Each structure stands twice: as C-alpha cells, then as structure tokens.
Amino acid sequence: MKSFKEQQGIEEAPLVMKDGDLLDSIWEKVKPELERMMKRGDLEQVNNIARIGKYKITKDKQAKNKSFRYDLKK
C-alpha cells in the first residue's frame, strides 16, 4: 500500500507552525539568495523587498562589497 505522499505525488509535506517561525524558515532560504544577487549588483529584487520597510539600496559610489541604504520619502 502506498503512503499518502506517494499517492499524491508530493515530494514535500505541508508545514504548519507559528507565523513568526514560518517567516524565519522562509528567510533562511531567501537571505543567501539576496546576498548573491547583491554581490552581482542585481538590486531589483532586493529593492522590492526593501521597499516594504520604506528603504532603497544602491551600490553607486560605494567600496567593493558595500551598499548604501537610504529612506524613501512619501
């Protein structure tokens, strides 16, 4: 007899946890990807996320591996 996961063709089971813990688990995967993008100078997705906190990120006129964050005005 096949298990539920095998019957549904699911490789990963659904996860239920507190909201904060769930966000932490997502952030563990997202942060390294954003860091890799910043090293390449690809700031579009980083700025999309920074916009939630009303910030903008730039690498213009900054030393290597440094970034500048400033507040967005309304």
PyMOL commands that set and color helices and strands:
alter all, ss='L'
color gray80, all
select helices_A, chain A and resi 4-8+19-40+44-53
alter helices_A, ss='H'
color red, helices_A
select strands_A, chain A and resi 55-58+68-71
alter strands_A, ss='S'
color yellow, strands_A
deselect
rebuild
show_as cartoon
